[in-house]
Amino acid sequence: MSEHVTLVFGISGAFDEGAFLEYMGKANEKKPTGKYEKRVWSINGLTVKQYEKTVVTQGSLNDFTRRFLRDLREVKGLTLDEKNARIFFRIYPTRHNAIMCPDCKSTFLSIHGVMEGLDIVFQGECGHKCDLKPPMFMLTNRILPDISILISKSLSRLVELGYFNGFEVVLPEFILDVVDRFKGSSNKGAVSEQLEDLRALEEAGKIKINNLSALPVKIDSSNFQEEDKVILELSHLTNSILITSDKLLKDRAIMQDRPAVYISPDDFGKIKMIQQVRNP
């Protein structure tokens, strides 16, 4: 059964109606039936209605309509409020290190300086002005699990439950070197199974794995006594959100202004049980 979506774009003063109509030329234009409808199109199970202040899209999600809505979002002057931005981000995971517009909550990678008379105005790709003053919101979808999370196999279970979908999972060689010292132990087998599960999730398009091998600094993988400090340093170097079941490591991360997700070891079994119930 196909997923249905309703996505409402606002029309700002920067709206490029010519570009919008050119883009909609690939759709089938229909006669408006509603009182306030300006134009109506249908394309591949999707209906697009243009009103004075909004463009309303409604219909089924498939490979074509996903691409169609994603590219429609690039038309200058079409904006998303907070509610519709959440819907959009659910369809298209946030780009890594994207900048978030404080007005429409859309994300982009570039800000453009545009001359207006004797002044320069900075605009995001969404068309809203950005005064380049704090707070300026940056988003990351990169996570780095510590060894305890890998051993517990909790990360793949959380992804299967709908968390961290669209994220990039960083697996530095250092962590694999640490795991390799567990020769003959059940922990090494557990990590091996977890890596297989994560690769399967990558093939399913739910996550992306970054097997980090090249680093701007040299890390001594034999110094396992400094394991937590190295993992924290790696999270800084890769700009990752640290996922850990070590409360002390979590506290260290927060003290160094590094975002962290803490999962209590007591909850590993509960996560496994929930995953088995929902996805038997």
C-alpha positions as CSV (number, residue, x, y, z in Angstrom):
1,M,0.0,0.0,0.0
2,S,1.5,3.3,-1.1
3,E,2.1,6.2,1.4
4,H,0.0,9.3,1.0
5,V,1.2,12.8,1.8
6,T,-0.2,16.3,2.0
7,L,2.5,19.0,1.7
8,V,1.6,22.7,1.8
9,F,4.1,25.3,0.4
10,G,3.8,28.9,1.3
11,I,4.3,31.6,-1.3
12,S,6.7,34.3,-0.3
13,G,7.3,37.7,-1.9
14,A,10.4,36.2,-3.6
15,F,8.2,33.6,-5.5
16,D,9.4,33.0,-9.0
17,E,6.1,32.2,-10.6
18,G,7.6,31.8,-14.1
19,A,10.0,29.1,-12.9
20,F,7.1,27.5,-11.0
21,L,4.9,27.3,-14.1
22,E,7.8,26.1,-16.2
23,Y,8.4,23.3,-13.7
24,M,4.7,22.4,-13.7
25,G,4.8,22.1,-17.5
26,K,5.6,18.4,-17.0
27,A,2.3,17.9,-15.3
28,N,-1.2,17.7,-16.7
29,E,-3.1,20.9,-16.1
30,K,-6.8,20.5,-15.2
31,K,-9.7,22.9,-14.8
32,P,-10.0,24.4,-11.3
33,T,-13.1,23.4,-9.5
34,G,-12.7,25.2,-6.2
35,K,-13.6,28.8,-5.6
36,Y,-10.1,30.0,-4.7
37,E,-8.0,27.7,-6.9
38,K,-5.9,29.5,-9.5
39,R,-4.4,26.4,-11.2
40,V,-4.6,22.7,-10.8
41,W,-2.3,19.9,-12.1
42,S,-2.1,16.1,-11.7
43,I,0.9,14.0,-12.2
44,N,1.6,10.3,-11.3
45,G,-1.0,10.1,-8.5
46,L,-0.2,13.6,-7.2
47,T,-2.5,16.7,-7.3
48,V,-1.0,20.1,-7.2
49,K,-3.2,23.2,-6.5
50,Q,-2.0,26.8,-6.7
51,Y,-3.8,29.3,-4.5
52,E,-3.1,33.0,-3.9
53,K,-0.8,32.3,-0.9
54,T,-0.1,28.6,-1.0
55,V,0.7,25.6,-3.3
56,V,-1.0,22.4,-2.0
57,T,0.3,19.0,-3.0
58,Q,-1.6,15.9,-2.2
59,G,-1.4,12.2,-3.3
60,S,0.6,9.1,-3.2
61,L,4.4,8.8,-2.6
62,N,6.4,6.9,-5.1
63,D,9.9,7.2,-6.6
64,F,8.7,9.7,-9.2
65,T,6.6,11.9,-6.8
66,R,9.4,12.0,-4.2
67,R,11.7,13.4,-6.8
68,F,9.0,15.7,-8.1
69,L,8.3,17.2,-4.6
70,R,12.0,17.5,-3.8
71,D,12.7,19.5,-7.0
72,L,9.5,21.5,-6.5
73,R,11.0,22.6,-3.2
74,E,13.8,24.3,-5.1
75,V,11.6,26.8,-6.8
76,K,12.5,30.2,-5.4
77,G,9.9,31.6,-3.0
78,L,8.2,28.4,-2.1
79,T,8.5,28.0,1.7
80,L,7.5,25.5,4.4
81,D,6.2,26.4,7.8
82,E,7.3,24.3,10.8
83,K,4.5,21.7,10.4
84,N,5.2,21.1,6.8
85,A,8.9,21.2,7.2
86,R,8.6,18.2,9.6
87,I,6.7,16.3,6.9
88,F,9.3,17.2,4.3
89,F,12.2,16.1,6.5
90,R,10.4,12.8,7.1
91,I,10.3,12.2,3.4
92,Y,13.8,13.5,2.8
93,P,16.3,13.1,5.7
94,T,18.2,16.2,6.6
95,R,21.4,16.9,4.7
96,H,24.5,16.6,6.8
97,N,25.7,19.9,8.3
98,A,22.8,21.8,6.7
99,I,21.9,25.3,7.8
100,M,18.3,25.6,9.1
101,C,16.3,28.7,8.2
102,P,14.8,30.1,11.5
103,D,11.7,31.3,9.6
104,C,10.5,28.3,7.6
105,K,12.7,25.5,9.1
106,S,13.9,24.3,5.7
107,T,17.5,23.3,5.3
108,F,20.2,24.3,2.8
109,L,23.9,24.3,2.2
110,S,24.5,27.8,0.9
111,I,23.7,31.4,1.8
112,H,23.8,34.0,-1.0
113,G,24.7,37.7,-0.7
114,V,22.4,39.8,-2.9
115,M,22.8,43.5,-3.5
116,E,19.7,45.6,-2.8
117,G,20.5,49.2,-3.7
118,L,23.4,50.3,-1.4
119,D,23.0,47.4,0.9
120,I,23.8,43.7,0.8
121,V,21.2,41.1,1.9
122,F,22.0,37.5,2.7
123,Q,19.4,34.9,1.7
124,G,19.1,31.2,2.2
125,E,18.1,28.9,-0.6
126,C,14.5,29.2,0.7
127,G,14.4,33.0,0.0
128,H,14.3,34.2,3.6
129,K,16.7,36.8,4.8
130,C,19.5,35.7,7.2
131,D,21.1,38.4,9.3
132,L,24.2,36.3,10.0
133,K,23.9,36.8,13.7
134,P,23.7,34.1,16.4
135,P,22.0,31.9,16.9
136,M,22.6,30.3,13.5
137,F,21.4,26.7,13.5
138,M,23.5,24.0,12.0
139,L,22.2,20.4,11.7
140,T,24.1,17.2,11.6
141,N,22.9,13.7,10.8
142,R,26.1,12.0,11.6
143,I,26.4,9.6,14.6
144,L,29.3,7.7,16.1
145,P,28.4,4.8,18.4
146,D,30.8,3.7,21.1
147,I,31.8,0.1,21.5
148,S,29.3,-0.8,24.2
149,I,26.5,0.3,21.8
150,L,27.9,-2.0,19.1
151,I,28.3,-4.9,21.5
152,S,24.6,-4.6,22.6
153,K,23.4,-4.4,19.0
154,S,21.1,-1.6,20.1
155,L,21.9,0.7,17.2
156,S,20.5,-1.6,14.4
157,R,17.4,-2.3,16.6
158,L,16.8,1.4,17.1
159,V,17.1,2.0,13.3
160,E,14.6,-0.8,12.7
161,L,12.2,0.9,15.2
162,G,12.4,4.1,13.1
163,Y,15.1,6.1,14.9
164,F,18.2,7.5,13.1
165,N,16.7,6.8,9.7
166,G,18.7,8.7,7.1
167,F,21.7,9.2,9.4
168,E,25.3,8.6,8.6
169,V,26.9,6.1,11.0
170,V,30.7,6.6,11.5
171,L,32.7,3.5,12.2
172,P,36.3,4.5,12.6
173,E,39.0,1.8,12.2
174,F,40.1,2.6,15.8
175,I,36.9,1.1,17.1
176,L,37.3,-2.0,15.0
177,D,40.9,-2.3,16.3
178,V,39.6,-2.2,19.8
179,V,37.0,-4.8,19.1
180,D,39.7,-7.0,17.5
181,R,41.4,-7.4,20.9
182,F,38.3,-9.4,22.1
183,K,39.7,-12.4,20.3
184,G,37.5,-15.5,21.0
185,S,35.0,-13.6,23.1
186,S,31.3,-13.3,22.6
187,N,31.7,-9.5,22.4
188,K,33.7,-9.8,19.2
189,G,30.9,-12.0,17.7
190,A,28.2,-9.6,18.8
191,V,30.0,-6.6,17.1
192,S,30.5,-8.7,14.0
193,E,26.7,-9.4,13.9
194,Q,25.9,-5.8,14.5
195,L,28.1,-4.7,11.6
196,E,26.3,-7.2,9.4
197,D,22.9,-5.8,10.5
198,L,24.1,-2.2,9.9
199,R,25.3,-3.1,6.4
200,A,21.9,-4.7,5.7
201,L,20.2,-1.5,6.8
202,E,22.5,0.5,4.5
203,E,21.5,-1.7,1.6
204,A,17.9,-1.0,2.5
205,G,18.6,2.7,2.2
206,K,17.9,3.4,5.9
207,I,21.4,4.6,6.9
208,K,24.8,5.3,5.4
209,I,28.0,3.8,6.8
210,N,31.2,5.8,6.8
211,N,34.1,3.4,7.4
212,L,36.5,6.2,8.4
213,S,40.1,5.2,7.7
214,A,41.8,8.5,6.9
215,L,42.1,11.1,9.8
216,P,43.8,14.4,10.0
217,V,45.6,13.3,13.1
218,K,47.4,10.1,14.0
219,I,45.7,7.9,16.6
220,D,47.6,5.2,18.5
221,S,45.2,2.2,18.3
222,S,47.4,0.3,20.8
223,N,46.6,2.8,23.6
224,F,43.4,1.2,24.6
225,Q,43.6,2.7,28.1
226,E,42.7,6.0,26.4
227,E,39.8,4.4,24.5
228,D,37.1,6.8,25.7
229,K,39.2,9.9,25.1
230,V,40.0,8.7,21.6
231,I,36.4,8.0,20.8
232,L,35.4,11.4,22.0
233,E,38.2,13.0,19.9
234,L,36.9,11.1,16.9
235,S,33.4,12.4,17.5
236,H,34.9,16.0,17.5
237,L,37.0,15.3,14.3
238,T,34.0,13.9,12.4
239,N,31.4,16.3,13.9
240,S,29.3,13.4,15.1
241,I,26.7,13.0,17.7
242,L,28.1,10.5,20.2
243,I,25.9,7.5,21.2
244,T,27.1,5.9,24.4
245,S,26.0,3.8,27.3
246,D,28.8,5.2,29.4
247,K,27.5,7.9,31.7
248,L,31.0,9.3,32.3
249,L,31.8,9.5,28.6
250,K,28.5,11.2,28.1
251,D,29.4,13.8,30.8
252,R,32.8,14.3,29.2
253,A,31.2,14.9,25.9
254,I,28.8,17.5,27.3
255,M,31.6,19.3,29.1
256,Q,33.4,19.6,25.7
257,D,30.3,20.9,24.0
258,R,29.9,17.6,22.0
259,P,26.2,16.5,21.5
260,A,25.6,13.0,23.0
261,V,22.8,10.5,23.2
262,Y,22.9,8.4,26.3
263,I,21.3,4.9,26.5
264,S,21.4,3.1,29.8
265,P,22.8,-0.4,29.7
266,D,19.7,-1.4,31.7
267,D,17.6,-0.6,28.7
268,F,19.4,-2.8,26.2
269,G,17.2,-5.7,26.9
270,K,14.0,-3.6,26.7
271,I,15.1,-2.2,23.3
272,K,15.6,-5.8,22.1
273,M,12.2,-6.9,23.4
274,I,10.4,-3.9,21.7
275,Q,12.2,-4.6,18.4
276,Q,11.2,-8.3,18.6
277,V,7.5,-7.4,19.3
278,R,7.2,-4.8,16.6
279,N,9.3,-6.6,14.0
280,P,9.0,-10.4,14.8
